Amino acid sequence: MKTAYLFPGQASQFVGMGLDLYETHPIAKAFYDRANSLLPFDLIKVSFEGPAEELTQTRITQPAIFVHSVVVAQIIDPRGIHMNATAGHSLGEYSALVAAGSLSFDDALNIVALRGELMQNAGDERPGTMAAVIGLDADKVIEICGNASSNGEVVVAANLNAPGQIAISGDVAAVERAMELAKANGAKRALKLNVSGAFHSPLMEPAAEKLAEKLRSVSFRPPNVPIYQNVTAEPTQDTTALLDGLIKQLTHPVRWIETIQNMAANDIQKFIEVGPGVVLQGLVKRIESTANLTSVGNVEQIKEFRSVIA
């Protein structure tokens, strides 16, 4: 049975995540201490103690989730020998790159920290929002977004998460128009998300341009296993393609439905969610109902995982 490691993105964070790992595994302590030495804020304190309002700030959330995910991957499978492929949802793509040996921890952490800061700044400079549309397929949501975009205000389908679960993103007025159109077209629900900007939309273009400069300055190595990219939903081990995909990622949709479908078509049947929360496990179940699913994010789950692979 082929196995894919999946790494979560923003919204999987919670206060206290990683504390049990830090107290139990020396490698976790080493990674967290290293992260604290590189970041301009106390990641350990905010991750372990909160407050939640601070942890949910984009510039803090992204490094926090990234470090937690990488730590778990290093504990359960430091050489990546138990995975045949990997993918990450938005931010999680950076965790996947480190787990697959394509980026160093230090380089990826610096990029993720800059990414979070740039995305938060872009949201401050041109306020936008996101909303979840439940009960409509992706093609219908894309059509609705096109109809709701007008007068220089734009809304796009940003996260194609699962059948009937699509996130839209853009200018506040355009998102609100799209929500109303979605309800008029039979959506079960359309509700705004608690985010600091219009992620994966054209409103992130200023952030993408600055992030591209940083990405081009670091060294990518061919990953040990194929990485399914957000922007293409296709696997690659080509460093040029990986770089190009990360540059485009901020302004393009996360094609998660196709990613999981393509993995399944390539005989991947087991999916391990590595990091905080179980968000991806729920999405995969809706995409591939027969998939074998596991989440590994704390000490007890690591013990269970080790007993299975042993």
LUMDO-355756 format. One record per atom (N, C-alpha, C, O, CB): residue in one letter; x, y, z. Coordinates in steps of 0.02 Angstrom, whole numbers, plus 50000, padded with zeros to 5 digits. Glycine has a CB too. Layout:
BEGIN
AXYZ;...
This chain:
BEGIN
M500424994050000;M500005000050000;M500445006250000;M500845007250046;M499525000050062;K500375010549949;K500775016649946;K500495021749995;K499895022050008;K500765019549875;T500955025750024;T500775030450076;T500975037550057;T501525038650031;T501105028450142;A500545042250071;A500695049350063;A500655052850130;A500205051650169;A500215052750012;Y501145057150142;Y501115061550200;Y500795068150179;Y500995071050128;Y501835062750231;L500315070450217;L499965076650203;L500085081650260;L500045079750318;L499205075450192;F500215087850242;F500385092950292;F499875098550292;F499725101350239;F501095095750280;P499605100250351;P499055105150355;P499295112350346;P499885113950353;P498705104450420;G498805116650332;G498935123750325;G498595127750379;G498395124950431;G498705126250257;Q498525134150367;Q498245138650417;Q497535136550437;Q497155134050395;Q498235145850390;A497365137550499;A496725135750531;A496765129150569;A496275127150600;A496175135350479;S497335125750566;S497425119550605;S497735120850673;S497805116250713;S497845114650566;Q497935127050686;Q498295128550748;Q497835128350809;Q497235129350804;Q498615135450743;F498145127050867;F497795127550930;F498315128850985;F498885126550980;F497375121150945;V498115132451036;V498575133951091;V498765127451127;V498335123351145;V498245138951141;G499405126551137;G499655120551170;G499955115451122;G500245110551143;G499115117351208;M499875116651057;M500135111851009;M500895111451012;M501235116651013;M499905113650937;G501145105351015;G501855104251017;G502165103851087;G502735101651094;G502195109650981;L501795105751138;L502075105851206;L502275098851228;L502825097951255;L501575108751255;D501845093851216;D502015087051238;D502605084351199;D503005080551225;D501405082451228;L502675086451135;L503255084351096;L503895087351124;L504405084051131;L503165086351022;Y503855093751140;Y504435097451167;Y504675094451232;Y505285094051244;Y504255104851178;E504215092251273;E504385089551339;E504605082251336;E504905079751383;E503795090251385;T504465078851280;T504575071651276;T505155069751229;T505535065151244;T503955068251253;H505215073251173;H505695071351122;H506245076551115;H506105082351099;H505335070351054;P506875074751128;P507425079551121;P507465082851052;P507645088651046;P508085076051135;I507295079050999;I507325082050932;I506815087550925;I506945092550890;I507205076650879;A506235086850958;A505735092150956;A505995098450991;A505915103950966;A505075089850988;K506295097451048;K506585103151084;K507115106651043;K507155112751042;K506885100851152;A507525102751008;A508045105750967;A507755109950910;A508005115450897;A508495100250938;F507245107450878;F506945111150823;F506585117450848;F506655122750817;F506445106750784;Y506225116950902;Y505875122750929;Y506375128050953;Y506275133950941;Y505405120650987;D506895125850986;D507405130651009;D507745134050950;D507885140050952;D507925127151053;R507875130150897;R508175133050838;R507705138150806;R507925143550785;R508355127550787;A507075136550802;A506585141150774;A506555147650814;A506525153050786;A505895137950772;N506565147050880;N506545152950923;N507155157450911;N507105163650917;N506515150950996;S507715154450895;S508325158450883;S508305162050816;S508675166950806;S508935154050887;L507875159750771;L507845162750704;L507275167650695;L507305172050652;L507775157250653;L506765167050736;L506165171150728;L506175177350772;L506505177350825;L505545166950743;P505825182650751;P505815188850791;P505295188850846;P505145194050876;P505695194750746;F505005183150861;F504525182650916;F504625175950951;F504975171550925;F503785183350890;D504315175151009;D504405169051049;D503905163751027;D503355163451053;D504325170551125;L504105159750978;L503665154650950;L503465149551004;L502895147351006;L504005151050892;I503945147751046;I503805142751097;I503255145151144;I502775141451158;I504435141051137;K503315151251168;K502805153851215;K502125154351182;K501625152251212;K503025160751240;V502095157051122;V501445158051090;V501135151351071;V500525150451079;V501505162451027;S501535146551047;S501265140051029;S501005136251089;S500465133251087;S501795135950994;F501385136451144;F501225132351202;F500735135751250;F500335132451282;F501855130651239;E500755142551253;E500365146051303;E499845150851274;E499395153051310;E500815149851349;G499915152651210;G499465157551182;G499685164651197;G500275165751209;G498765156451207;P499225169451197;P498505168551190;P498295166651119;P498675167551071;P498145174851211;A497685164051112;A497435161851047;A497415167550997;A497545166550938;A496735158851054;E497255173651021;E497205179350976;E497875180850943;E497905182950885;E496965185551014;E498415179550979;E499085180650951;E499275174950905;E499565176050851;E499605181451007;L499125168850925;L499295163050885;L498945163050818;L499215160450769;L499125156650923;T498345165950814;T497965165950752;T498175171550704;T497925171850648;T497235166550766;Q498635175850724;Q498895180750677;Q499305177150624;Q499725172950639;Q499335186050714;T499175178850561;T499485175350505;T500235174850511;T500525169550497;T499305178650440;R500555180250532;R501295180350534;R501565175550588;R502145173650586;R501545187450547;I501145173750636;I501345169150689;I501075162050675;I501425157150686;I501095171550757;T500455161750651;T500145155250638;T500565151050590;T500675145150603;T499445156250608;Q500805154150536;Q501135150150485;Q501785147050510;Q501885141050500;Q501285154450425;P502235150850542;P502835147450569;P502655142350623;P502985137150628;P503305152650599;A502135143650663;A501955139050717;A501735132250689;A501945127050714;A501405142050760;I501305132350639;I501075126150609;I501645122650573;I501715116550578;I500485127450561;F502035126450537;F502595123650500;F503075119950547;F503255114150534;F502975129150463;V503275123150601;V503755120050647;V503455113650678;V503785108550682;V503965124950703;H502835114150700;H502515108250729;H502505102450680;H502665096850698;H501795109950751;S502325103850617;S502265098550567;S502945095450552;S503005089350547;S501965101350503;V503455099550545;V504125097050530;V504385092850589;V504695087650579;V504615102750515;V504255095150649;V504465091450708;V504155084450709;V504505079450720;V504275095250772;V503515084050697;V503175077450697;V503475072950643;V503605067050655;V502425078350686;A503585075750583;A503875071850528;A504565069250546;A504735063550530;A503905075950465;Q504965073450580;Q505635071450599;Q505625065950652;Q506065061650653;Q506025077450625;I505135066150695;I505095061050748;I504875054350719;I505155049150734;I504605063250803;I504355054450676;I504075048150653;I504465045050595;I504455039050585;I503355049250631;D504805049350555;D505115046750494;D505655051550469;D505575054650417;D504575045750439;P506205052150506;P506705057250490;P507005056650420;P507225061650391;P507265057050539;R507025050650392;R507295049750324;R506755049250271;R506905048550211;R507735043550322;G506125049650291;G505575049350243;G505505042650208;G505245042450153;G505675054650193;I505725037350240;I505715030850206;I505025027550205;I504925022650169;I506215026250239;H504565030150244;H503895027050247;H503385030650203;H502805028950203;H503655026850318;M503615035750166;M503145039150121;M503355038250049;M503945038050032;M503105046750139;N502845037650006;N502965037049934;N502835043549897;N503045044349839;N502525031549905;A502495048149930;A502355054749901;A502135059249957;A502005057050013;A501805054249844;T502095065749942;T501885070449994;T501555076449962;T501645077849903;T502485072650038;A501165079950003;A500835086149982;A500665090150044;A500605087350098;A500195084749939;G500595096650035;G500385100850091;G499855105650067;G499865107950010;G500975104650120;H499395107350111;H498855111950094;H499095119050107;H499175121050165;H498205110450136;S499215122850053;S499445129750058;S500105130050097;S500605127550073;S498905134150091;L500115133150155;L500705133350197;L501035126450204;L501645125950205;L500535136050266;G500625121250208;G500875114450218;G501345112050164;G501715107250174;G500305109750223;E501335115350106;E501785113350053;E502515114350074;E502955110550052;E501635117349988;Y502645119350116;Y503335120450140;Y503545114950188;Y504125112750188;Y503385127350175;S503085112650230;S503235106950274;S503385100750232;S503845096950248;S502635105550321;A503015099750179;A503125094050134;A503815094350102;A504155089250095;A502585093650081;L504025100350082;L504675101250050;L505245099450098;L505745096450078;L504755108450026;V505175101350162;V505685099550211;V505685092050224;V506215088950227;V505575103450276;A505095089150232;A505045081950246;A505345077850189;A505615072450201;A504315080050257;A505275080350128;A505535076750069;A506255078550053;A506535076050004;A505105078250009;G506575082750094;G507275084350085;G507425089450032;G507995089950010;G507635078250070;S506925093250010;S507035098149957;S507275104849984;S507665108349951;S506405099149917;L507035106750043;L507245112950075;L507515111450145;L507285106850178;L506645117950080;S508005115350166;S508245114650235;S507735117750282;S507335122050262;S508945118050243;F507755115650345;F507305118450394;F507395125950401;F506905129650403;F507405114950462;D508015128150406;D508145135350415;D507885139450357;D507555144550367;D508895136550424;D508035137250296;D507795140950237;D507035141150234;D506745146450223;D508065137750172;A506725135450246;A505995135150242;A505675139450297;A505175142850284;A505755127950247;L505955139250357;L505675143250411;L505725150750395;L505245154450407;L506035141750478;N506285152850369;N506365159950351;N505865161950297;N505595167450298;N507075161250327;I505755157550248;I505275158950195;I504565159350224;I504185163950209;I505315153650140;V504395154450266;V503725154150295;V503595160350338;V503055163150336;V503635147750337;A504095162450377;A504005168350419;A503885174550376;A503455178650391;A504625169450464;L504275175150322;L504165180750276;L503495180250242;L503145185250234;L504725181050223;R503305174250222;R502665173150189;R502085175450233;R501635179050210;R502575165750171;G502095173350296;G501565175350342;G501525182850351;G500985185750353;G501655171950408;E502115185950357;E502135193150366;E501875196850304;E501495201550310;E502845195450383;L502095194650245;L501875197750183;L501135196950171;L500795201650148;L502265194850124;M500865191050186;M500155189950177;M499745194150225;M499225196850206;M499985182550187;Q499975194750287;Q499625199050335;Q499645206350313;Q499145209950318;Q499925198250405;N500225208550289;N500295215450266;N499855216750205;N499555222150200;N501025216950249;A499825211950159;A499415212850099;A498675213550119;A498305217350088;A499505206850051;G498475209850170;G497785210450194;G497645217150227;G497085219650224;G497635204950242;D498155220050258;D498075226650288;D498035232050235;D497645236850241;D498655228050337;E498445231350183;E498485236450131;E497865236450085;E497625241750066;E499115235550090;R497625230550069;R497015229950029;R496565224850062;R496605218950047;R497175227949955;P496135227150107;P495735222450146;P495305217950102;P494965220150056;P495275226250194;G495345211550117;G494945206650082;G494695201550132;G494835202050192;G495335203350026;T494335196650107;T494075191550152;T493995185050114;T494115184750053;T493415193750183;M493785179950149;M493645173450119;M492995170750147;M492765172950200;M494225168450133;A492695166150112;A492075163050134;A492065155850112;A492355154050060;A491455166850108;A491735151650151;A491635144650133;A490945143850101;A490445146250127;A491705140050195;V490945140650044;V490315139150009;V490205131650013;V490615127649988;V490335141549934;I489655129650044;I489505122650056;I488915120450013;I488395123650013;I489365121350131;G489015114949977;G488455111949941;G488435113349866;G487955111249833;G487835114349969;L488935116649839;L488965117749767;L489625114849741;L490125114749777;L488915125249749;D489615112549677;D490245109849650;D490705115549628;D490495121349623;D490105105249591;A491325113849615;A491845118849601;A491675122949539;A491775128949539;A492515115449593;D491435119649487;D491295123249424;D490755128649435;D490805134049407;D491065118349370;K490255127049475;K489725131849489;K489985137649530;K489815143449517;K489135128449526;V490415136249579;V490695141549620;V491135146149578;V491115152249586;V491095138649679;I491525143149533;I491955147249488;I491525151749445;I491695157549435;I492395142649444;E490975149149419;E490515153149378;E490225158849420;E490175164549395;E489945148749350;I490025157449481;I489735162549525;I490245167949539;I490075173949539;I489485159449590;C490855166049552;C491385171049566;C491485175649506;C491575181649514;C492055167449583;G491465172849446;G491515176949386;G490955182049381;G491075187749363;G491525172649324;N490355179949398;N489775184449395;N489795189749451;N489525195249442;N489135180449400;A490105188049507;A490125192649565;A490695197749560;A490695202649597;A490185188749630;S491165196549516;S491735201049508;S491545206749461;S491355205549404;S492365197249482;S491585212949485;S491405218649443;S491685225049474;S491855225249533;S490635219149434;N491715230249434;N491935236949457;N492625236749491;N492745240249540;N491425239849506;G493065232549465;G493735231949494;G493775227749556;G494315226749583;G493995238649509;E493205225249579;E493185220849638;E493165213549614;E492775211749571;E492565222449683;V493595209549643;V493685202749618;V493565197649673;V493715198849731;V494375201749589;V493285191949654;V493225186149698;V493365179949656;V493155179449599;V492515185849731;V493735175249686;V493925169149650;V493825163149695;V493795163749757;V494655169549625;A493785157249664;A493805150949702;A494525149849724;A494965149149681;A493525144949660;A494645149649789;A495325149549815;A495555142749839;A496125140749825;A495385154449870;N495135139249875;N495305132649901;N494775127649878;N494215127649902;N495345132749979;L494965123349831;L494515118049807;L494635112049853;L494995107349835;L494655116249730;N494315112249911;N494505107849966;N494215100849961;N494575095949973;N494275110850030;A493585100349943;A493245093849940;A492595094849901;A492355100549895;A493105090850011;P492305089549875;P491665090449840;P491145093949885;P491005091649940;P491395083549817;G490875099449861;G490385103149899;G490675107449953;G490305110049995;G489915098549930;Q491335108349954;Q491655112650004;Q492205116749971;Q492775114449964;Q491945108350063;I492025122849951;I492485127149914;I492545133749952;I492045136649974;I492235128349842;A493155136249959;A493265142749990;A493375147949934;A493735146649886;A493875142650038;I493055153749942;I493145159149894;I493525164849928;I493535165249989;I492455161649867;S493825169149887;S494275174249915;S494285180349870;S494265179749809;S494985171349923;G494315186349901;G494365192449861;G494165198649900;G494155198649962;G493935191749800;D493985203849863;D493755210049894;D493115208649933;D492705204549914;D493635215549841;V493035212249988;V492475210850034;V491805211249998;V491395206750005;V492485215750092;A491685216549960;A491045217349926;A490915211849876;A490355209349870;A491005224149891;A491435209849839;A491365204649789;A491225197849822;A490815193949798;A491995204149746;V491565196549878;V491435190349914;V490715190149940;V490385184949937;V491935189549973;E490475195749965;E489785195949989;E489285194849933;E488785191549942;E489645202650024;R489425197749874;R488985196449816;R488995189049798;R488475186149783;R489195200849755;A489585186049799;A489635178949781;A489265174549832;A488965169549813;A490365176949777;M489295176449895;M488935172649946;M488185172749933;M487845167649938;M489085175450015;E487925178649916;E487205179149901;E487025175149839;E486515171649838;E487005186449891;L487445175549787;L487315171649726;L487355164149740;L486965160149713;L487825173549671;A487815162149783;A487875155049800;A487245152549834;A486995147149819;A488485153949846;K486985156549881;K486375154549915;K485785154249866;K485365149749870;K486205159449972;A485765159049820;A485235159149770;A485275153249723;A484775151249692;A485255165649731;N485875150349716;N485965144649671;N485975137949708;N486185132949680;N486615145449633;G485745137949770;G485645131649805;G486175129649854;G486165123949878;G485575126449756;A486645134049869;A487155132249919;A486815131049987;A486365134750006;A487685137849925;K487045126050022;K486775124650089;K486965130150138;K486575132350179;K487025117950115;R487595132450131;R487835137950173;R488365141850136;R488705139350092;R488125135250240;A488425148150155;A488975152450132;A489155156850191;A488765161250210;A488775156650068;L489725155750220;L489905159350281;L490615162050277;L491065158650251;L489815154850342;K490705168150302;K491365171150301;K491845167450348;K491645164650400;K491325178550321;L492475167450329;L492995164350369;L493375169650408;L493425175350386;L493475160250325;N493635167650465;N494005172350507;N494745172450485;N495165169150514;N493955170350583;V494875176250433;V495545176850405;V495735184150399;V495305188650402;V495595173250336;S496395185350390;S496635192350389;S496735194950319;S496995200450310;S497275192850427;G496525191150269;G496605193550200;G496295188850150;G496015183650168;G497335194450184;A496345190750087;A496055186850032;A496595182150005;A496895183549953;A495775191449975;F496715176750039;F497255172150020;F497095168449956;F496515167249940;F497385167150077;H497615166749919;H497545163149855;H497095166749806;H496675163749773;H497285156149868;S497175173249803;S496805177449757;S497265182749728;S497825183649753;S496185180649791;P497045186349677;P497465191749649;P497645197149700;P498125200849688;P497115194949591;L497285197749755;L497445202749806;L498115201349840;L498395205649873;L496895203149858;M498355195249832;M499005193349862;M499595194649815;M500155192649831;M498985185949882;E499475197849759;E500015198949710;E500615202749740;E501175200749727;E499735202849651;P500505208149779;P501085211549809;P501495206849853;P502115207249853;P500855217449851;A501165202549891;A501525197749933;A501895192649890;A502465190849906;A501045194149980;A501585190349836;A501895185349793;A502535188049761;A503025184449754;A501405183149739;E502515194349741;E503105197249708;E503695197549755;E504265195949736;E502945204249682;K503575199649817;K504125200049866;K504355193149888;K504945191949900;K503905204149927;L503885188549894;L504065181749914;L504485178449861;L504935174549876;L503435177549929;A504335179849797;A504725176949742;A505465178549748;A505885174249734;A504455179349675;E505625184649769;E506325186549776;E506675182049827;E507235179849817;E506385193849798;K506335180749883;K506625176549935;K506685169349911;K507195166049923;K506195176849998;L506175166849877;L506185159949853;L506765158749804;L507075153449805;L505525158149820;R506895163649763;R507425162849712;R508125163149744;R508615161449712;R507365168349659;S508165165349807;S508805166049839;S509035159849877;S509595159549901;S508785171949887;V508585154849883;V508755148849921;V508875143049874;V508695143249815;V508195147149971;S509185137849901;S509365132049862;S508855126449871;S508735124149926;S510065129549881;F508555124349815;F508095118649815;F508475112449792;F508865112749745;F507475120049769;R508365106949826;R508635100549805;R508075096149778;R507505096949799;R509005096949864;P508215091649732;P507685087049710;P507405083149769;P507795080149806;P507955082149656;P506755083149780;P506475079649838;P506565072149831;P506625069449775;P505735081349846;N506565068749887;N506655061449888;N506055057749859;N506125052249833;N506775059149958;V505465060849863;V504855057949836;V504475063349798;V504595069249809;V504415054849893;P504015061349754;P503625066449718;P503215070849766;P502935068349815;P503155063149668;I503195077249751;I502775081949788;I502215084149742;I502325086649687;I503185088149812;Y501595083249765;Y501015085449727;Y500895092749743;Y500745094549800;Y500375081049743;Q500965097049693;Q500935104249704;Q500215106849705;Q499785104349670;Q501325107749652;N500105112049745;N499455115249750;N499215117949683;N498635117149666;N499475120749801;V499665121149645;V499455124849585;V499315120349526;V498955122249480;V499975129849567;T499605114249526;T499505109749469;T499135103349488;T498835100049446;T500165107849438;A499155101549552;A498885095249577;A499255089249549;A499025083549555;A498145094649560;E499835090449520;E500235085149489;E500885084049529;E501135088649561;E500395086849415;P501155077949526;P501775076549562;P502385078949523;P502385078749462;P501845069049576;T502895081149559;T503515083149527;T504095082249575;T504015082749636;T503475090349502;Q504675081049547;Q505305081249585;Q505795086149552;Q506395086049566;Q505615074149590;D505525090249508;D505925095149472;D505965101649512;D505445104549529;D505625096549402;T506565103949527;T506645109749571;T506385116149538;T506135120549573;T507375110549589;T506455116749472;T506185122649438;T505435122949444;T505145128249456;T506395122649364;A505105117249436;A504375116949443;A504165118449514;A503655121749525;A504115110149421;L504545115949562;L504365117249633;L504405124649648;L503965127449681;L504835113349679;L504935127849625;L505015135049636;L504445138949603;L504145143349634;L505685137449609;D504295137349541;D503775140849504;D503095139949538;D502705144649543;D503735138249432;G502965133949563;G502335132649597;G502255136649661;G501705139049676;G502265125449612;L502795137349699;L502755141149761;L502655148649748;L502315152049786;L503395140149802;I502955151149694;I502855158149676;I502135159449658;I501845164549677;I503315160249619;K501835154949620;K501145155749598;K500635154349653;K500065156549649;K501015151249539;Q500855150549703;Q500375147949752;Q499955153249787;Q499365152149799;Q500745144049804;L500255159049803;L499885164149841;L499295167049803;L498815169349833;L500345169649861;T499325167049736;T498805170249696;T498385165249657;T497945167149619;T499125175249648;H498525158849666;H498165153649629;H497805148949678;H497985148649737;H498645149549584;P497295145449655;P496915141049700;P497305134949722;P497735132449687;P496275138949667;V497135132549781;V497385126149806;V496925120749778;V496335120249795;V497395126049885;R497205116649733;R496805111649698;R496825104949736;R497115100049713;R497055110749625;W496535105049795;W496595099349840;W496195093249817;W496415087649825;W496375101349910;I495605094449789;I495205088849765;I495585084849713;I495645078749717;I494535091349735;E495865088449663;E496235085049610;E496875081849637;E497075076549614;E496415089949555;T497185085049686;T497795082249716;T497665075349744;T498035070649729;T498055086849770;I497155074649785;I496995068249816;I496765063249763;I496945057349766;I496465069049870;Q496365065549716;Q496145061049662;Q496735058449622;Q496755052549604;Q495645064649616;N497215062749607;N497805060649569;N498245055849610;N498525051149582;N498215066749548;M498285057049675;M498655052449717;M498325045549716;M498665040449708;M498695055049790;A497675045349723;A497315039049722;A497395035449654;A497455029349652;A496575040149737;A497395039349600;A497485036449534;A498175033549526;A498285029149484;A497365041649481;N498655035949566;N499335033249565;N499455028149620;N500015027049642;N499845038949572;D498905024949640;D498925019249687;D499115021049758;D499335016749796;D499405014049662;I499035027349777;I499135029249847;I498475028149883;I497955031049865;I499375036749854;Q498495024049933;Q497885022249969;Q497895024250042;Q497375024750075;Q497775014849965;K498495025550069;K498555027350139;K498795034550145;K499285036550112;K499045022650176;F498455038550185;F498605045650193;F498725047050267;F498295045950310;F498025050050166;I499325049650281;I499515051450350;I499515059050356;I499925062350323;I500215048450368;E499075061850397;E499085069050410;E499595070450464;E499525068050521;E498375071650430;V500115074250448;V500675075350492;V500675082650516;V500805087150477;V501345073650457;G500525083650580;G500495090450607;G499875091350650;G499545086450668;G500495095450550;P499715097650667;P499155098850712;P498475097850678;P498395099350619;P499185105850740;G498005095250715;G497315094850691;G497165088950646;G497605084750632;G497145101050655;V496535088750623;V496305083250580;V495915085950520;V495495082450491;V495855078350620;V496045092150501;V495665095350447;V495745091450382;V495245090050348;V495905102450436;L496355089650365;L496475086250301;L496175079250299;L495935076950247;L497215085850286;Q496175075950356;Q495865069350360;Q495135069650339;Q494885065250303;Q495935066450431;G494785074750363;G494085075550344;G493995076950270;G493525074350239;G493765080950384;L494435081050242;L494385082650170;L494515076550127;L494155075150079;L494865088250152;V495035072750145;V495205066850105;V494635061850107;V494485058650056;V495855063550132;K494325060950164;K493765056250170;K493205058050122;K492865053650096;K493505056050242;R493095064550112;R492555066650068;R492745065849994;R492315065149951;R492375073950081;I493395065849981;I493635065149912;I493705057849892;I493485055749838;I494305068749903;E494015053849936;E494125046749924;E493865042949985;E494225042050034;E494885045149911;S493245040649981;S492905037850040;S493225031450065;S493135029650123;S492185036550025;T493605027850023;T493905021550044;T494625022350067;T494955017350082;T493875016549987;A494865028450071;A495565029650090;A495705027350161;A495265027750204;A495745037050081;N496305025150173;N496545023350240;N496845029750270;N497335032450243;N497065017450238;L496565032150325;L496745038650352;L497015038150423;L496765034450465;L496135043350351;T497545042050436;T497845042450503;T498085049650514;T498335052750468;T498425037350512;S498015052150575;S498295058550593;S498825057450647;S498725053650694;S497745063350619;V499405060850639;V499945060350688;V500155067450707;V500425071150666;V500545056250659;G500025069350770;G500185076150790;G500375076950863;G500565082450884;G499605080450776;N500325071550902;N500515072050972;N500865065650994;N500945061050955;N499885073251016;V501085065551056;V501485060051081;V501125053351077;V501415048451055;V501695061351153;E500485053151097;E500115046951095;E500035044351024;E500105038351011;E499435047851128;Q499885048850977;Q499795046850908;Q500455044450877;Q500455039950835;Q499525052550866;I501015047350899;I501665045150876;I501805037950901;I502075033850863;I502225049950900;K501635036550962;K501725029750989;K501315024750948;K501565019350931;K501505029451063;E500705026550933;E500275022150893;E500565021050823;E500575015450797;E499555024950889;F500795026550793;F501085026050726;F501705021550726;F501785017350682;F501275033150700;R502125022450775;R502735018350779;R502575010950789;R502915006650761;R503185020750836;S502065009550827;S501885002550838;S501614999350775;S501724993450763;S501355001950894;V501275003150734;V501005000650670;V501574999250621;V501594993850591;V500505005550640;I502035004150612;I502565003150562;I503074998050586;I503434995150545;I502905009850548;A503104996850652;A503574991850677;A503344984750658;A503674979850675;A503634992350754;
